[in-house]
Structures are given as structure tokens and as C-alpha cells.
Amino acid sequence: MVFLITGASGGIGKFLCAHYAEKGFDVFGTYNSTKPAVQSGIKLSKVDVSNFKEVELWTQSLPLQNKRIILINSAGISYNAFAHKADPESWQKVINVNLFGSFNTSRYVLPFMRDENFGRIINFSSVVAHIGVHGTSAYASSKAALWGLTKTLAIENATKGITVNTLTLGYFDIGMINTVPGDMKKIIIEKIPMQTFGDPKNIANALDFLIESDYTTGESININGGLY
């Protein structure tokens, strides 16, 4: 199997690249603004996933013919501002990366998956789209939209051996949480029933299940420590 993992410079994306490379799979990751350190067995490319042409050029350079492809859409950005004060261009950029980025990669790899009669697409949504958090209108909107994209792609490809699912993530001790001030982290933890940030191995466990399962599609799996 070939793993395509976007957002390889982020905490979760980097973790997943290492997870599957250690298992001996071919792993191809993308980054945009920050180049991650080179990891053994992982081939990294600078790609703006919101730009379809860049996605097309990237995937054209990969050995995707006659391969069983796993696409993990992990790339994402955030922008914090109350909606009535938000900068429209910054708001739009979040939508472009988080939503259009997942569409662009899916749009390009789906023909390869359909030819092979096998494929797995996993999009990453967020608990923020469930609960609502001050200042996250762009991020929450982009992540909520992924559920609709997932449902549609799932039914369009259900007879082709392709499953499309979403992991709706809570707060993990890796990635974006590292940009949150300490006092805010304490407030977040107090709201999580399990009273702790998640271990990213839970994400890998869920991905492994979705990759192995051929009868789970169009679903959203919540991994959030009980936070709703």
C-alpha cells in the first residue's frame, strides 16, 4: 500500500508519517510553509494543497499506477477572530486549505483508486465543529463541511472498493495544541471528561481500523475523550 499524508509538517501528520513508515509502507507526505526534518522512509514534497495544480503536479510525480492508495487528509490551518471582526481573506484561506485541500487531493487520487477497485480516504474534522468555540468560525466551518464531502464521496465510490470516512478529533497532546497558552490549556482540560489531552496513538488505531474495514464508509468517528 501507498500512503499519501498531507500536512506532514504538523504534529499529527508527522506522527502518522513515522507510524506507517515504521511499518514498512511507502509514505509520501506534503508540507507547505515549514519543512519538517527528514525522516527515514518518508518522501516529502512542498505542496500547497489549496492549489489544485500543485496537487496535480505532486501526485503525477508519485508511483500511483496499480497501487492500493491510502489518502489521509491531515493538512489544516486555523485563524482565530470573532466573526464580526474577522478578516475575509484570512477566513477564506482557512476554507481553501482545510476544505478545498481535502477535495483537491481526493479529486486527483480517486481515478487511480477507481481503476484499482480499492482506496481509503480519511479526512480529519474537529470537535470544534460540534461544540462551538469563540473565534473559530472559519476553522469550525471548514471542518463541518468535511462531513458533507465525506458523505458524498462515500456514496459516489461505494461500489468501487473505496471507503471514505472522517475522524473528528478532540484535543491531543501534539500539533496545534502547542500554540495554545498554558492558562487556556487548563480551561480546555477541565472541559474534557477524561481530564487529559489525547495520545495520538488513538488516531493511528482508528486509522488502522478504517484501512482494514471494507464495510465502514461515510462515517465520522469521534475521538475526543468524551467532549461534545
C-alpha positions in Angstrom: 0.0 0.0 0.0 1.0 3.6 -0.6 0.2 6.2 2.0 -0.3 9.9 1.0 -0.4 12.1 4.1 -0.9 15.8 3.7 0.2 18.2 6.5 3.4 16.1 7.2 5.0 19.1 9.0 2.3 19.3 11.6 2.4 17.3 14.8 -0.3 14.7 13.9 0.8 14.4 10.2 4.4 13.9 11.2 3.4 11.3 13.8 1.4 9.4 11.2 4.1 9.5 8.6 6.5 7.9 11.1 3.9 5.4 12.2 3.4 4.0 8.7 7.0 4.3 7.6 8.0 2.2 10.6 5.5 -0.5 9.4 7.4 -0.6 6.1 4.9 1.1 3.8 5.7 3.7 1.1 4.9 7.1 2.6 4.6 10.3 0.7 3.9 13.5 2.7 3.3 17.1 1.9 4.3 20.3 3.8 3.8 23.9 2.8 5.3 26.7 4.9 7.5 24.6 7.3 9.8 21.8 6.0 9.9 19.0 8.6 13.1 17.2 9.4 13.9 14.4 7.1 12.6 11.1 8.4 13.8 7.7 7.2 11.4 6.1 4.7 9.3 9.2 4.1 9.4 11.2 0.9 8.4 14.8 1.5 7.2 17.4 -1.1 6.4 21.1 -0.7 2.7 21.4 -1.8 0.0 23.9 -1.2 -2.9 21.6 -1.1 -5.3 24.5 -1.7 -3.8 24.8 -5.2 -5.1 22.1 -7.4 -2.3 22.5 -10.0 0.3 21.9 -7.2 -1.6 18.8 -6.0 -1.8 17.6 -9.6 1.9 18.0 -10.2 2.7 16.3 -6.9 0.6 13.3 -7.5 1.8 13.0 -11.1 5.3 12.5 -9.7 4.2 9.6 -7.5 4.1 5.9 -8.3 0.3 5.6 -8.1 -0.5 3.3 -11.0 -1.7 -0.1 -10.0 -1.2 0.7 -6.3 -3.5 0.4 -3.3 -3.7 4.0 -2.1 -4.4 5.3 1.4 -5.1 9.1 1.4 -5.0 10.8 4.8 -6.0 14.5 4.7 -4.3 15.9 7.7 -3.3 19.3 6.4 -5.0 22.2 8.1 -4.7 25.7 9.4 -6.6 27.9 11.8 -7.4 31.5 12.2 -8.8 33.0 15.4 -11.1 36.0 15.4 -14.6 36.9 16.3 -16.7 36.6 13.2 -17.7 40.2 13.2 -14.1 41.3 13.3 -12.6 38.6 11.1 -10.5 39.4 8.0 -12.4 37.9 5.0 -9.1 36.9 3.2 -7.8 35.1 6.3 -11.2 33.4 6.8 -11.2 32.3 3.1 -7.7 30.9 3.4 -8.8 28.5 6.1 -11.6 27.2 3.9 -9.2 26.9 1.0 -6.7 24.8 2.9 -9.0 22.7 5.1 -11.8 22.1 2.7 -10.6 22.6 -0.8 -7.3 21.0 0.1 -9.1 17.8 1.0 -11.2 18.0 -2.1 -8.2 18.6 -4.4 -6.2 15.6 -3.2 -9.3 13.4 -3.2 -10.3 14.6 -6.7 -6.9 13.7 -8.1 -6.3 10.3 -6.5 -9.9 8.9 -6.9 -9.4 7.9 -10.6 -6.4 5.8 -9.5 -8.4 4.2 -6.7 -11.3 3.5 -9.1 -9.1 1.9 -11.6 -7.7 -0.4 -8.8 -11.1 -1.0 -7.2 -9.6 -0.1 -3.9 -9.0 3.0 -1.9 -9.2 4.6 1.5 -9.7 8.3 2.1 -9.8 9.6 5.7 -10.5 13.3 6.3 -9.7 15.0 9.6 -12.5 17.0 11.2 -12.7 18.6 14.7 -14.7 18.6 17.8 -14.7 22.4 17.5 -17.3 22.0 14.7 -19.5 20.1 17.3 -19.3 22.3 20.3 -18.6 25.9 19.0 -15.6 27.8 20.3 -15.1 31.6 20.4 -13.1 32.9 17.5 -13.1 29.7 15.4 -15.9 30.4 12.9 -13.5 29.8 9.9 -12.0 26.6 11.3 -15.3 25.2 12.6 -17.0 25.9 9.3 -14.2 24.2 7.3 -14.2 21.1 9.5 -18.1 20.8 9.5 -18.0 21.0 5.7 -15.8 17.9 5.6 -18.6 15.8 6.8 -20.7 16.6 3.8 -17.7 16.0 1.4 -17.1 12.6 3.1 -20.7 11.5 2.8 -20.9 12.4 -0.8 -17.6 10.8 -1.8 -18.5 7.7 0.1 -21.7 7.1 -1.8 -20.2 8.0 -5.2 -17.5 5.4 -4.8 -19.2 2.7 -2.6 -19.3 0.1 -5.4 -15.6 0.6 -6.3 -14.0 -0.8 -3.2 -13.3 2.7 -1.9 -14.2 3.9 1.6 -14.3 7.5 2.7 -14.6 8.4 6.3 -13.9 11.2 8.8 -12.1 11.2 12.1 -13.5 14.0 14.2 -10.7 14.8 16.7 -10.7 16.4 20.1 -7.6 17.9 21.7 -4.4 15.9 21.5 -1.0 16.4 23.2 0.5 17.1 19.8 0.2 19.6 17.0 -1.9 22.8 17.2 -2.4 22.4 21.0 1.2 23.5 21.4 0.3 27.0 20.2 -2.3 27.4 22.9 -1.3 29.4 26.1 -0.9 27.4 29.3 -3.9 29.0 31.1 -6.2 28.2 28.1 -4.9 24.6 28.1 -6.1 24.2 31.7 -9.5 25.5 30.8 -9.7 23.0 27.9 -8.7 20.1 30.0 -11.3 20.9 32.6 -14.0 20.6 30.0 -12.8 17.2 28.8 -14.5 14.4 30.8 -11.3 12.3 30.7 -9.4 15.3 32.1 -6.4 14.9 29.7 -5.3 15.5 26.1 -5.4 12.5 23.9 -2.5 10.3 23.0 -2.0 10.4 19.2 -1.8 6.6 19.1 -5.6 6.6 19.4 -5.7 8.3 16.0 -3.4 5.7 14.5 -5.6 2.9 16.0 -8.7 4.4 14.4 -6.9 4.8 11.0 -5.7 1.2 11.1 -9.3 0.1 11.7 -10.7 2.1 8.8 -7.9 0.9 6.5 -8.7 -2.7 7.3 -12.5 -2.3 7.2 -14.2 -2.6 3.8 -17.7 -2.1 5.1 -17.4 1.2 7.0 -17.9 4.2 4.8 -19.4 7.7 5.1 -18.9 7.6 8.8 -17.5 10.1 11.3 -15.6 8.6 14.3 -15.3 10.9 17.3 -12.1 10.6 19.3 -12.3 13.3 21.9 -12.2 11.9 25.5 -16.0 12.4 25.9 -16.0 16.1 24.9 -19.2 17.1 23.0 
